[in-house]
Amino acid sequence: MWTQIRAGRVQLRSDCSAATAIEYALIASIIALALISLQYTIGAAVVNFFTEVGNGL
């Protein structure tokens, strides 16, 4: 019985799939935040451009 418990503990220690999934989730969230902030920056520039074009007509 103790050998099975020890084997299970060793197997849990060597399992890194959850850590990898968390790392991928963090990377995806950082990319999403960067894209959202970029959208606001570019969106404001595009609105200003078309406003100037509209005022020029």
C-alpha positions, 0 to 999 in steps of 0.5 A: 500500500505504501509503495502505491502511495509513494508511486502516486506522489512521484507521478503527481510531482512529475506531471507538469501539464497543469503548469503548462496550461496555466502558462499558456493561459497567462500568455493568452491573457497578456496578448489579449490585453495588448490587443485591446489596448492597441484597439483603443489607441488605433481606434481613436486615431482612426476616429480623429482621421475621419473627423478631420476628413469630414470637417474638410468636406 
